[in-house]
Amino acid sequence: MFLSRFFVLVFSACFLLFPANGIRSFAGYETEVEVDTFVQFREAPEYRNQKKCTLLDSSNVPMASSCDPSLVHIAMTIDWHYLRGSIAAVHSVLKHTSCPQNLFFHFIASDARLESRDEFERIVQTSFPSSRFEVHVFEESLVGNLISPSIREALDNPLNYARTYLADLLDPCIERVIYLDSDVIVVGDVQELWKVPLTGSRVIGAPEYCHANFTRYFSYEFWSSAEFSEVFEGKRPCYFNTGVMVMDLLRWREGDYTRKIEKWMEIQKERRIYKLGSLPPFLLVFGGDVEAIDHRWNQHGLGGDNVRNSCRTLHPGSVSLLHWSGKGKPWTRLDAKKPCSVDFLWAPYDLYIPSRHKRIAAATMHSPF
C-alpha cells in the first residue's frame, strides 16, 4: 500500500513538473512528438513604424483592441510541434514590414490542452513585447468527425482546418485577414500583401499555379461523377496553396463559406474523392474564383516531397515569401545537421534557445479508420 501511494505521488509530481504538452491528438489517435520541457526564445529587436505609416487611432479604441481600422491582421496556427516555425515567421514579418506597430497577430491554438494557451501567450509576449496579438482557442470537435486520413499523418492535424473557421474565431469587426502557415518566412513588406484588392465578389486571394495538373488532386470517382465534377463547370480552376491567403471575412460570413467547405468534407467521408487533407475542400469551393496574387508571395514546396524528405531549390524570379510546405522543415533539418541549402535562409529568423532538457511525449490509441 505504501509503495503504491509513493508511486502515485512521484508520478503526479513528475506530471506537474513536466506537463505533456508534446502529445498531439487528432482523428482519434495520438502521435509522438519530441518537445522541450523548458521552451525558450530570445527577444526579437524592437521594430518601429516608418514615418509614412498611418498612426493608430487610440483616442476612441483601446490600444489592446483588434478593431482599429488601421491594423493589419495576420492569422497563424500555433502548437508545440511548429512553435519554433511560428516564432520565426512572426520575426520575419516584423523585420521586413514598413509598419510593424500596425500589425495584429492572431494565433489559433487547439483546445486539446487549454493550459497551453497561457504558455503560448507568455512565449509570444516574451519574444515580441511590443507587438499586438491574441491567442484564440479552436475547438477540435468542430472537425473531429469530418477529417479523413490523407497521404501524410501531419496533414490530418485538426489545426490544419482552423483556417476554415477564422471568420468565427476572430472578432466580427475584423473584415480582412492574411492567413500564413507556420513554416513560412516573409522577406517582403506584408503591407503590400494586405493591400491586394479582391475584385468582384472574390472571397480569397492567393498565388495560383495554372500549369499544375489540377486533376490529380481528386480521385477517379470524383471526375467520373457529373454530380461532383460539375462544380467546376464554366470555370478554369487552378491549384493554389492555402498556406498563404488574403481572406475577406465579411464576404466569407455573408456567403457561409465555412459550411460549404464542411459539406465537401462530409462527402469525402462517404465517397473518398480526394487524398490531400485540408487543401481539396478549398479547391472545390474557390477553384476558378481566386484573386491571383503574384507568385513571389508564395515560393512554396521548399520542404520537399510529401512522402520523401527531399531538397528543393528556389523558383526563378523575385521572392517575398518563402514557404517550407512539404515534409521537411528547416528547423528539423538544421538540428539534424542535414540541412538543405534553402534552410540557411530560414536560420537568421530563428529565435529558439536550445535546451538540454528534452523528453519524448508519446501515447497510443486505436484509430477509427
Secondary structure, DSSP 8 states (H G I E B T S, - for coil): -HHHHHHHHHHHHHHHHS--TT-EEETTEEE-EEEESS-EE---------TTS-----SSS-TT-S--TT-EEEEEE--TTTHHHHHHHHHHHHHH-S-GGGEEEEEEEESSSTHHHHHHHHHHHHH-TT-EEEEEEE-THHHHTT----SSGGGG-GGGGGGGGHHHHS-TT--EEEEE-TTEEE-S-HHHHHT----TT--EEE-EETTS-GGGGS-HHHHH-HHHHGGGTT----EE-TTEEEEEHHHHHHHTHHHHHHHHHHHHHHH----STTHHHHHHHHTT--EE--GGG-B--TT--SSS-------SS--SEEE--SS--HHHHHHTT---TTHHHHGGG--EE--S-EEEE--------
